[in-house]
Amino acid sequence: MFKSILKILKKIIISVIVLYGYNLVTQSFNLNIPINIITVAIMTMFDGAGFLGLVAFYLLNFR
């Protein structure tokens, strides 16, 4: 049980770091994705596909 909790915490931390890094890189293009509970949950559950989905959703709806 402790290992699964650590695994989930690790995925949450990595998700926040990836979103923060993306926001740093795309700051000059004004393509920031907000870091909140929903976006971190999507990234945690779906990993790379969740990240690509968030980027695609943002580009299609808010651009």
NORMOJO-V615351 format. One record per backbone hydrogen bond with DSSP energy under -1.0 kcal/mol. CO is the residue of the C=O (numbers start at 1). NH is the residue of the N-H. If there is no record, write none. Layout:
CO&NH  CO&NH
This chain:
1&5  2&6  3&7  4&8  5&9  6&10  7&11  8&12  9&13  10&14  11&15  12&16  13&17  14&18  15&19  16&20  17&21  18&22  19&23  20&24  21&25  22&26  26&31  27&30  36&40  37&41  38&42  39&43  40&44  41&45  42&46  43&47  46&49  46&50  47&51  48&52  49&53  50&54  51&55  52&56  53&57  54&58  55&59  56&60  57&61  58&62
